[in-house]
Structure formats: C-alpha cells, structure tokens
Amino acid sequence: MASEKRNGPRRVAIVRGLRTPFVKAGSVFSGLTALDLGRLVVQELVQKTDLDPNVIDQVVFGQVIPTLTAPSIAREVVIAAGLPKKIDAFTVSRACATSIQAMTAAANAIATGEADVIIAGGTESMSDAPIFTSRPLAHALVAASKGRSLPDKLKPFQRLKARDLLPVPPAIAEYSTGMTMGESAEKMAKENGISREEQDRIAFNSHRNAAKAWKDGLFDNEVMHVVVPPKFDKTAERDNIVREDSSMEALGQLKPAFDRKYGTITAGNASPLTDGAAALLLMSEEKARVLGYEPLGFLRSHAYAATDPGDQLLQGPAYAAPTALKRAGMTLADIDLVEMHEAFAAQVASNIQALASPAFAKKAGWSAPVGEIDRERLNVTGGSIAIGHPFGATGARIVTQALNELKRRNKNTAMCTVCAAGGLGAVVILERA
C-alpha cells in the first residue's frame, strides 16, 4: 500500500529501466502483439529487480496504435504478466511521448503520496497495426448481425459498392492538416534551412554511436533477450536496425522519400517503423531505500507543450524545454547529457536551431534563447534513427539510456526530449544525486 500523504511532494526515483530489442516491423516480432511485448518486458523487469509483485501499487502503460482486442493495454499487461490482479492500472496515449506521459503520470502519483511503487512504460507492434473496415461495410455488418433469416442477413450488403469492401489502414496523416509526419518534417527542413548533409550527419552519428554502444556492451543491462513465442525457436538479443557499416556516402545515395524532386528526407535519416516495448520501475525515494534499491536517478522536473501542427509540427520540444528547465531551477548549461528523440534528423536539427535562435525566442515569447546544445553530448549512445522507434516505448528507452550513461560518465543531469504528433512536445529533466 502507498504511504500516507506527506506535506510537499516526495522525490521520485527511477530504480531501473528495461526494454526489449527494438526490431524492424515485419521482422523477428512479426507474430507478436503489443500486449505480448508489454507482458514480456514487465515480467522481465520484475524478475531482474527481484521485486515482490505485491508491493506494486499501479501500472501505467500506453501505446499509440491501439490493439482493438485489448484496448485497455495497461490492465491487460498486469493480467497477462501474472501480476496480482489487485494492482491498479490505466492506459495513456500521447503519440510518440506516450511512455513519457506514463512516467510522469506515475511520478505525480508517487510525489503526492498516492502510490509508492509503479511500473510505467509503453509498447508498440507496428507489425500488428489494426486494419479497419469502411463505414458502409461496418454499418452493413451491424445490420446483418440483427437479421433473423439468411435473406435478412444478406440484404444490407446489397447496397455496398466495390470500394466499400477495401480495407482502411490507420491514418498516417495529421487529421487537422492532412499532411503526414514525413511531409511535415520536410516542410520544417525547407523552412529552417536544414541541409541534406546535416540530416545525414545526424543519422550517421546515430548509427555510429548505437553500434559502438552495442559493441562495448553498454546495452547488455538494459535490453532483455526475447525467446520469441510461440515456437520459441529463435531469440532476439539486439536491435536489428543499427547499421555498423553506415557511412555518409551510403546515406547520401538514398533518394528522398516524401518530396521526390526537391526533398532531403530519406529512409536513412528518418526513424523506421518498429516493434518493441520498454518499462521503468519508479518508487518514492523513501520506499526505494526501505526496499534496498539504489536508484538509477530521479525525476527533477518535466513539461509538456503544444504548437500549431500546421506550422512546425515537430517543434514541440523547443517550446517545452525552457519550462522544464525553469521548474528544475536550471539552465541548459547545467545539463550534462541531452537525449533527443530522432523522429527525423530534420526535426532534431530544427529543435537544436530553435533553442539557440533569438528569432525563435521572440516568436515563442521568451526573453532570450535557451542556448546551444553541444553535439558531443547529444544522443551519445545512439537515437531513434538507428535504434528504432516503437511509438509507445521510445520515451522509456530514452530515460533508461540517459540515466545509465550518466552513471557511466559519473555525471549528474540529463534532459530528454520527445516530439509528438499533433504539434506536441515533452521534456524531462533527470538527475542522479
């Protein structure tokens, strides 16, 4: 049970983070659902931390592309993972910042004394994306289900046209603008003067840093091995998107993916469709101490922001960063490491540019720019372009990666940022001491 509520917020500890390998959609996890992946990572997190399941107060989990047969994914994860059924759970969704939302919702509950121990995270299976029927076919199916005789059941289908029988995939365009995220990123690249070379350099660094991290064993403690059901005849041990042989020359030869004639965004400098899950174990600082856990770090502050999706769709982090820093009582110069989600290299470059820009500061209503981000401290063990981007899991992956790297470097502070559909942005400030 949670401790009694105390005066003032309690400090929230991140005790451990864990994820599955992130793999290209349609590959090794193609037969698994988002629920399968969420169950696997939560079970493994509990086992690796030797956590008594009975002390877990809550599970907060999310996904972006919903599983129609298990829409309450958090509660289903609790049950599928074999955790005590008394554990409270709820599902969140904030596009690509979903597992950041899960973490901060959990942290708020701990800070206010509503809970002591929470597992938060997210899961995504792009291999199992739902396919919808057209509305006329859906109406016909409902009407047919009410028919008492075979003619009654067949009659609603007689009014359908051939196009009504076509499957409807999940929307990939912004509802408000009609533009895909890739098209919006291309717009940002053009408006902000982000060159193809700069984008390819960010992608190259992502692959180079991730490949080195794997080679040096840096991910061994934060990426679980998955013996893939149902046959259990193969094991996923590593991310399968990271390219050890990535080069600027190879990236430069790829053709634009969205604007075929004038574009600069390619499959090489954008994150791919990915399957995977990630989870965090959060506790109050006091509870962690009582249970004998040494936290990886602590959540110092967080902030969310939104901007016009028709303007700079993926610029949300630049709007959220100054608020998160202010709440932490810090400036960008105080930050040791920056983890920035790489939806597209153009989006990374645009947010870096905005944070340092006097013109952007004026547009945002700030008194001064936030500051320059040192590229040598950015995504030092690789980012989403190389590692992959299961929408619901990326935030938890970034937090885990940042805290583990702070520990290795004996540094204290990290800023994690995630852009999200709808013009949303999320920023968290982490500290070790």
Buried (B, 14 or more C-beta within 10 A) or exposed (E): EBBEEEEEEBBBBBBBBBBBBBBBBEEBBBEBBBBBBBBBBBBBBBEBBEBEBEBBBBBBBBBBBBBEEBEBBBBBBBBBBEBEEEBBBBBBBBBBBBBBBBBBBBBBBBBBBBBBBBBBBBBBBBBBBEEEBBEBBEBBEEBBEEEEEEEEBEBBBEEBEEEBEEEEEEEEBBEEBEBBBBBBBBBBBBEBEBEBEBBBBBBBBBBBBBBBBBEEEBBEEBBBEBEBEEEEEEEBBBBBBBBEEBEEEBBEEBEBBBBEEEBBBBBBBBBBBBBBBBBBBBBBBBBBEEBEBEBBBBBBBBBBBEBEBBBBBBBBBBBBBBBBBEBBEBEBEBBBBBBBBBBBBBBBBBBBBBBBBEEBBEEBEEEEBBBEBEEEBBBBBBBBBBBBBBBBBBBBBBBBBBBBBBEEEEBBBBBBBBBBBBBBBBBBBBBBE
